[in-house]
Amino acid sequence: MENERIGLGARFKRFFSKYKIEIVEAYMVAAVFFTCMSMGMNWMSAAIIVGIANTYFVIPVANALSPVISKDDGREMFDINHKVFIGNLFKSFFICSIIMILYYFIDKYLFTTYVEPITFGIIYEFINIGLGKLTRKR
């Protein structure tokens, strides 16, 4: 019984060490989007705020957690340019619109639902990872 717990703990540790950036981004997206929707904003303005938060929060956190950037590299943790900022805005707006359309069709044709933050963050990150893999292969 003890060995099974150690094995499971080691698997969780390996999972969290491998996907720590994605988990931080999914949590941040869920928190920001839920806060914006709770304040009464529409999803378009919340998508813009998510894009801004992705640029100025997730990128520095990802750079800080990533062992790729070293002091000899010359890059800084806050290395962000306008191209990255505009790309994050468009990407977050596109992903949020896909999710809102999905929620609309589920609400209209299947059952009544609302935008729940954890599921929203997980779906956002899956689409984000899928778009990243799609753009990298070309």
N, C-alpha and C positions, 0 to 999 in steps of 0.2 A: 504494500500500500504506500509506503514511504517513497519507493522508487518511482511509482507512477506520478506522484506529486512533483518530484524533482524533474522528471521528464517533461511534464506539462509546463512547469515554471520555466524550464530552459527553452521550450518552444515559444512561450509568450515573450521571453526576453529577446530571442532571436527575431521574432516577428516585429516587435517594437523597435529594435535597433535597425532593422532593414527598412521599415516604413515610417520612421519618425517624422520626416518632413511632410509626408502625405497626411499623417494623423494630425499634425499641428495645423495644416492648411484646412482640413475638413472641419476641425473644431472651430477655427477662426471664422470660416465662412458661415457655419451654422450659427455661431454667436452673433456675428454682425448682421446677418440677414434676419434672424429672429428679433433682434433689438430694433432694427429698422421697421419691420412689419408690426411690431408691438407699438411703436410710436405712431402708427397710422400712415406711414409712407407707402406709396405704391411700389410695385416690384421693380419698376424701371429705375427709380431713384435708389432703391436698395441695391440693385445690381451695380450701379455706378459707385456707390460707397464700398461695395465688396471689391470692385476692381482697384480702387484707391488703397484699401486696406491690404489687398494682396501685394500691391507694389511696395508700400512703405512699412509693412509689418512682416509679411511672410518671407519676402526676399532677404531682408537682413537676418531674420531668425534662421532661415535655411542656410545662409552663408556662414552664420555662427556655428551651426550644428554640423556643417559639412567639413570633413577633414581635407578636402581638396584645396581650399584656399590656405596658403601658407604666407608667412611674412616675407618670404623671398619672391613671391609671385608679383607683388606690386599692386594687386587689387585690394580694395578695402571691403569691409563688410557692407557698407552702404553704397556700393557701386551700382547706381541705377541711372538709366538714361531715358530720354523721352520716348524712344522706340519701345522700350520695355513697358513704360507707363501706358502708352496708347494701346499696345498689344494686350495688356492685362485688362484695360477697360473694355475693349471689344470682346475679348474672350469671356469675361464675366457676364457681359450683357447677353452674349449668344447662349451661354450655358444656362443662365437664369431664364431666358425666354423659352428654351427647350423644356426646362423643368416646369415652368408655369403652364405651358401648353399641355404637358403630361398631366399635371394636377387638374387642369380644367377638364380634360377628357375623362379622367377617373371620376371626378366629381359629377360630371354631367351624365355619364352613361353607366357607371358601375355602382358607386356608392358615395355617400357624402364624406368628404375628407377636408382637411385643412393642411396648411403648410407646417409640418412638424420639423423642428430644427435639426435633430440628429439625422433623420432620414434625408433631409435636404442636403446636409453637409456630405453625407456618404454618396448620394447620387451625384452631387456636384463634383466630388473628387474622382469618381469613376469616369464621368464624362471628360473631365480635365485630363486624366491619364490617357483615355482613349484618343482624345484630340492630339495629345503630345506624341503618342506612338504613331498616329496617322501622319502627322507632319514630319516626323523624323525619318520615316521610311522613304519619303519622296525626295 
